[in-house]
Amino acid sequence: MKLDDKFRLEHGRAYLTGIQALVRLPMDQMRRDRRSGLNTAAFISGYEGSPLGGYDLALAQVRPLVDEHHIHFVPALNENLAATSIFGSQLVHVLGESK
């Protein structure tokens, strides 16, 4: 067993904390999408003072792995900016073609 198995292992068991499981979840979704032939990405935003405050720190700790899976993590200074970022990501289809 290796330390990075908790995020890279695709078969078998990986031992994770709850926050680590939440970090792994979008990575697993991106892997599943790739296997299905889909070209997708994920957008995550949050801030340190949120009820799930450790999530943003855990994402930042594995930033290269997050980037590798086309997960765009944009930390915010407060709840309003995080919500605005996520809301904006939902409106991108109105602006036309997107990446």
TIRO-2110 file (N, C-alpha, C; in Angstrom, 1 decimal):
// TIRO-2110
0.8, -1.2, 0.0, N, 1, A
0.0, 0.0, 0.0, CA, 1, A
0.9, 1.2, 0.0, C, 1, A
0.6, 2.2, -0.8, N, 2, A
1.3, 3.5, -0.9, CA, 2, A
0.4, 4.6, -0.4, C, 2, A
1.1, 5.7, 0.0, N, 3, A
0.3, 6.8, 0.6, CA, 3, A
-0.6, 7.4, -0.5, C, 3, A
-0.2, 7.5, -1.7, N, 4, A
-1.1, 8.1, -2.7, CA, 4, A
-2.1, 7.2, -3.3, C, 4, A
-2.2, 5.9, -2.8, N, 5, A
-3.2, 5.0, -3.2, CA, 5, A
-4.6, 5.5, -2.9, C, 5, A
-4.7, 6.3, -1.9, N, 6, A
-6.1, 6.8, -1.5, CA, 6, A
-6.7, 7.6, -2.6, C, 6, A
-5.9, 8.2, -3.5, N, 7, A
-6.4, 9.0, -4.6, CA, 7, A
-6.2, 8.3, -6.0, C, 7, A
-5.2, 7.5, -6.1, N, 8, A
-4.9, 6.9, -7.4, CA, 8, A
-5.4, 5.5, -7.7, C, 8, A
-5.6, 4.7, -6.6, N, 9, A
-6.0, 3.3, -6.7, CA, 9, A
-7.4, 3.2, -7.4, C, 9, A
-7.5, 2.4, -8.4, N, 10, A
-8.7, 2.3, -9.1, CA, 10, A
-9.4, 1.0, -8.9, C, 10, A
-8.7, 0.0, -8.3, N, 11, A
-9.3, -1.3, -8.0, CA, 11, A
-8.7, -1.7, -6.6, C, 11, A
-9.6, -2.3, -5.8, N, 12, A
-9.1, -2.8, -4.5, CA, 12, A
-9.6, -1.8, -3.4, C, 12, A
-9.0, -1.8, -2.3, N, 13, A
-9.4, -1.0, -1.2, CA, 13, A
-8.4, 0.1, -0.9, C, 13, A
-9.0, 1.3, -0.6, N, 14, A
-8.2, 2.4, -0.2, CA, 14, A
-8.8, 2.9, 1.1, C, 14, A
-7.9, 3.2, 2.1, N, 15, A
-8.4, 3.7, 3.4, CA, 15, A
-8.3, 5.2, 3.4, C, 15, A
-9.4, 5.9, 3.7, N, 16, A
-9.6, 7.3, 3.6, CA, 16, A
-10.3, 7.9, 4.8, C, 16, A
-10.0, 9.2, 5.0, N, 17, A
-10.9, 9.9, 5.9, CA, 17, A
-12.1, 10.4, 5.1, C, 17, A
-13.0, 11.0, 5.8, N, 18, A
-14.2, 11.6, 5.1, CA, 18, A
-13.8, 12.7, 4.1, C, 18, A
-12.9, 13.5, 4.5, N, 19, A
-12.5, 14.6, 3.6, CA, 19, A
-11.7, 14.1, 2.5, C, 19, A
-10.9, 13.1, 2.7, N, 20, A
-10.1, 12.4, 1.6, CA, 20, A
-11.1, 11.8, 0.6, C, 20, A
-12.2, 11.2, 1.1, N, 21, A
-13.2, 10.6, 0.2, CA, 21, A
-13.8, 11.6, -0.6, C, 21, A
-14.1, 12.8, -0.1, N, 22, A
-14.7, 13.9, -0.8, CA, 22, A
-13.7, 14.5, -1.9, C, 22, A
-12.4, 14.4, -1.6, N, 23, A
-11.4, 14.9, -2.6, CA, 23, A
-11.4, 13.8, -3.7, C, 23, A
-11.4, 12.6, -3.4, N, 24, A
-11.4, 11.5, -4.4, CA, 24, A
-12.6, 11.4, -5.3, C, 24, A
-13.7, 11.8, -4.8, N, 25, A
-15.0, 11.6, -5.5, CA, 25, A
-15.0, 12.3, -6.9, C, 25, A
-14.6, 13.6, -7.0, N, 26, A
-14.6, 14.1, -8.4, CA, 26, A
-13.5, 13.5, -9.3, C, 26, A
-12.4, 13.0, -8.7, N, 27, A
-11.4, 12.3, -9.5, CA, 27, A
-12.0, 11.0, -10.1, C, 27, A
-12.8, 10.3, -9.2, N, 28, A
-13.4, 9.0, -9.7, CA, 28, A
-14.4, 9.3, -10.8, C, 28, A
-15.1, 10.4, -10.6, N, 29, A
-16.1, 10.8, -11.7, CA, 29, A
-15.4, 11.1, -13.0, C, 29, A
-14.3, 11.8, -12.9, N, 30, A
-13.6, 12.2, -14.1, CA, 30, A
-13.0, 10.9, -14.8, C, 30, A
-12.5, 10.0, -14.0, N, 31, A
-12.1, 8.7, -14.5, CA, 31, A
-13.2, 7.9, -15.2, C, 31, A
-14.3, 7.9, -14.6, N, 32, A
-15.5, 7.2, -15.1, CA, 32, A
-15.9, 7.9, -16.5, C, 32, A
-15.9, 9.2, -16.5, N, 33, A
-16.3, 9.9, -17.7, CA, 33, A
-15.3, 9.6, -18.8, C, 33, A
-14.0, 9.6, -18.5, N, 34, A
-13.0, 9.2, -19.6, CA, 34, A
-13.3, 7.8, -20.1, C, 34, A
-13.5, 6.9, -19.2, N, 35, A
-13.8, 5.5, -19.7, CA, 35, A
-15.0, 5.5, -20.6, C, 35, A
-16.0, 6.4, -20.4, N, 36, A
-17.2, 6.4, -21.2, CA, 36, A
-17.0, 7.3, -22.4, C, 36, A
-15.8, 7.8, -22.6, N, 37, A
-15.6, 8.6, -23.8, CA, 37, A
-16.0, 10.0, -23.7, C, 37, A
-16.3, 10.5, -22.5, N, 38, A
-16.8, 11.9, -22.3, CA, 38, A
-15.6, 12.8, -22.1, C, 38, A
-15.7, 14.0, -22.6, N, 39, A
-14.7, 15.0, -22.3, CA, 39, A
-15.3, 16.1, -21.3, C, 39, A
-15.1, 15.8, -20.1, N, 40, A
-15.7, 16.6, -19.0, CA, 40, A
-14.7, 17.2, -18.1, C, 40, A
-15.1, 18.2, -17.3, N, 41, A
-14.2, 18.8, -16.3, CA, 41, A
-15.1, 19.1, -15.1, C, 41, A
-14.5, 19.4, -14.0, N, 42, A
-15.3, 19.7, -12.8, CA, 42, A
-14.8, 21.1, -12.2, C, 42, A
-15.7, 21.8, -11.6, N, 43, A
-15.4, 23.1, -11.0, CA, 43, A
-15.7, 23.0, -9.5, C, 43, A
-14.8, 23.3, -8.6, N, 44, A
-15.0, 23.3, -7.2, CA, 44, A
-14.5, 24.6, -6.6, C, 44, A
-15.3, 25.2, -5.8, N, 45, A
-14.9, 26.4, -5.1, CA, 45, A
-15.3, 26.3, -3.6, C, 45, A
-14.7, 27.0, -2.7, N, 46, A
-15.0, 27.0, -1.3, CA, 46, A
-14.1, 28.0, -0.6, C, 46, A
-14.3, 28.0, 0.7, N, 47, A
-13.5, 28.9, 1.5, CA, 47, A
-13.2, 28.3, 2.8, C, 47, A
-12.2, 28.8, 3.5, N, 48, A
-11.6, 28.2, 4.7, CA, 48, A
-12.7, 28.2, 5.9, C, 48, A
-13.6, 29.2, 5.9, N, 49, A
-14.5, 29.3, 7.0, CA, 49, A
-15.8, 28.5, 6.8, C, 49, A
-15.8, 27.7, 5.7, N, 50, A
-17.0, 26.9, 5.5, CA, 50, A
-17.2, 25.8, 6.5, C, 50, A
-18.4, 25.2, 6.7, N, 51, A
-18.6, 24.1, 7.6, CA, 51, A
-17.7, 22.9, 7.2, C, 51, A
-17.3, 22.8, 6.0, N, 52, A
-16.4, 21.8, 5.6, CA, 52, A
-15.0, 22.4, 5.3, C, 52, A
-14.5, 23.1, 6.2, N, 53, A
-13.3, 23.9, 6.0, CA, 53, A
-12.0, 23.2, 5.6, C, 53, A
-11.9, 21.9, 5.9, N, 54, A
-10.7, 21.2, 5.6, CA, 54, A
-10.7, 20.7, 4.1, C, 54, A
-11.8, 20.8, 3.5, N, 55, A
-11.9, 20.3, 2.1, CA, 55, A
-11.0, 21.1, 1.2, C, 55, A
-11.1, 22.4, 1.3, N, 56, A
-10.2, 23.2, 0.4, CA, 56, A
-8.7, 23.0, 0.6, C, 56, A
-8.4, 22.8, 1.9, N, 57, A
-7.0, 22.5, 2.2, CA, 57, A
-6.5, 21.2, 1.6, C, 57, A
-7.4, 20.2, 1.7, N, 58, A
-7.1, 18.8, 1.2, CA, 58, A
-7.0, 18.9, -0.3, C, 58, A
-7.8, 19.6, -1.0, N, 59, A
-7.7, 19.8, -2.5, CA, 59, A
-6.4, 20.5, -2.8, C, 59, A
-6.0, 21.5, -2.1, N, 60, A
-4.8, 22.2, -2.3, CA, 60, A
-3.5, 21.3, -2.1, C, 60, A
-3.6, 20.4, -1.2, N, 61, A
-2.5, 19.5, -0.9, CA, 61, A
-2.2, 18.6, -2.1, C, 61, A
-3.2, 18.3, -2.9, N, 62, A
-3.0, 17.3, -4.0, CA, 62, A
-3.3, 18.1, -5.3, C, 62, A
-2.9, 19.3, -5.4, N, 63, A
-3.2, 20.2, -6.5, CA, 63, A
-2.7, 19.6, -7.9, C, 63, A
-1.5, 19.0, -8.0, N, 64, A
-1.2, 18.4, -9.3, CA, 64, A
-2.1, 17.3, -9.7, C, 64, A
-2.5, 16.5, -8.8, N, 65, A
-3.4, 15.4, -9.1, CA, 65, A
-4.8, 15.9, -9.5, C, 65, A
-5.3, 17.0, -8.8, N, 66, A
-6.6, 17.6, -9.1, CA, 66, A
-6.5, 18.2, -10.5, C, 66, A
-5.4, 18.8, -10.9, N, 67, A
-5.2, 19.4, -12.2, CA, 67, A
-5.2, 18.3, -13.3, C, 67, A
-4.5, 17.2, -13.0, N, 68, A
-4.4, 16.1, -13.9, CA, 68, A
-5.7, 15.5, -14.3, C, 68, A
-6.7, 15.6, -13.4, N, 69, A
-8.0, 15.1, -13.6, CA, 69, A
-9.0, 16.1, -14.1, C, 69, A
-8.5, 17.3, -14.6, N, 70, A
-9.4, 18.4, -15.1, CA, 70, A
-10.4, 18.8, -14.1, C, 70, A
-9.9, 19.0, -12.9, N, 71, A
-10.8, 19.5, -11.8, CA, 71, A
-10.2, 20.9, -11.5, C, 71, A
-11.1, 21.9, -11.7, N, 72, A
-10.6, 23.3, -11.5, CA, 72, A
-11.1, 23.7, -10.1, C, 72, A
-10.1, 23.9, -9.2, N, 73, A
-10.4, 24.3, -7.9, CA, 73, A
-10.0, 25.7, -7.7, C, 73, A
-11.0, 26.6, -7.4, N, 74, A
-10.8, 28.0, -7.2, CA, 74, A
-11.2, 28.4, -5.8, C, 74, A
-10.2, 28.5, -4.9, N, 75, A
-10.5, 28.9, -3.5, CA, 75, A
-11.0, 30.3, -3.5, C, 75, A
-11.9, 30.6, -2.6, N, 76, A
-12.5, 31.9, -2.5, CA, 76, A
-12.2, 32.5, -1.1, C, 76, A
-12.4, 33.8, -1.0, N, 77, A
-12.1, 34.5, 0.3, CA, 77, A
-13.3, 34.4, 1.3, C, 77, A
-14.5, 34.2, 0.8, N, 78, A
-15.7, 34.1, 1.6, CA, 78, A
-16.8, 33.3, 0.9, C, 78, A
-17.9, 33.1, 1.6, N, 79, A
-19.0, 32.3, 1.1, CA, 79, A
-19.6, 32.9, -0.2, C, 79, A
-19.7, 34.2, -0.2, N, 80, A
-20.3, 34.9, -1.3, CA, 80, A
-19.5, 34.7, -2.6, C, 80, A
-18.2, 34.9, -2.5, N, 81, A
-17.4, 34.7, -3.7, CA, 81, A
-17.4, 33.3, -4.1, C, 81, A
-17.4, 32.3, -3.2, N, 82, A
-17.4, 30.9, -3.6, CA, 82, A
-18.7, 30.6, -4.4, C, 82, A
-19.9, 31.1, -3.8, N, 83, A
-21.2, 30.9, -4.4, CA, 83, A
-21.3, 31.6, -5.8, C, 83, A
-20.7, 32.8, -5.9, N, 84, A
-20.7, 33.5, -7.2, CA, 84, A
-19.9, 32.8, -8.2, C, 84, A
-18.7, 32.2, -7.8, N, 85, A
-17.9, 31.5, -8.8, CA, 85, A
-18.7, 30.3, -9.3, C, 85, A
-19.3, 29.5, -8.4, N, 86, A
-20.0, 28.3, -8.9, CA, 86, A
-21.2, 28.7, -9.7, C, 86, A
-21.9, 29.8, -9.3, N, 87, A
-23.1, 30.3, -10.1, CA, 87, A
-22.6, 30.6, -11.5, C, 87, A
-21.5, 31.3, -11.6, N, 88, A
-20.9, 31.7, -12.9, CA, 88, A
-20.6, 30.5, -13.8, C, 88, A
-20.1, 29.5, -13.2, N, 89, A
-19.8, 28.2, -13.9, CA, 89, A
-21.0, 27.6, -14.5, C, 89, A
-22.2, 27.8, -13.9, N, 90, A
-23.4, 27.3, -14.4, CA, 90, A
-24.0, 28.1, -15.6, C, 90, A
-23.5, 29.3, -15.7, N, 91, A
-24.0, 30.2, -16.8, CA, 91, A
-23.2, 30.2, -18.1, C, 91, A
-22.1, 29.4, -18.1, N, 92, A
-21.2, 29.4, -19.2, CA, 92, A
-21.8, 29.0, -20.5, C, 92, A
-22.8, 28.2, -20.5, N, 93, A
-23.5, 27.7, -21.7, CA, 93, A
-24.2, 28.9, -22.4, C, 93, A
-24.6, 29.9, -21.6, N, 94, A
-25.3, 31.1, -22.2, CA, 94, A
-24.3, 31.9, -23.1, C, 94, A
-23.0, 31.8, -22.8, N, 95, A
-22.0, 32.6, -23.5, CA, 95, A
-21.5, 31.9, -24.8, C, 95, A
-22.0, 30.7, -25.0, N, 96, A
-21.6, 30.0, -26.2, CA, 96, A
-20.6, 28.9, -25.9, C, 96, A
-19.8, 28.6, -26.9, N, 97, A
-18.8, 27.4, -26.8, CA, 97, A
-17.9, 27.6, -25.6, C, 97, A
-17.7, 26.6, -24.8, N, 98, A
-16.8, 26.7, -23.7, CA, 98, A
-15.8, 25.5, -23.6, C, 98, A
-14.8, 25.6, -22.8, N, 99, A
-13.8, 24.6, -22.6, CA, 99, A
-14.0, 24.0, -21.2, C, 99, A
END
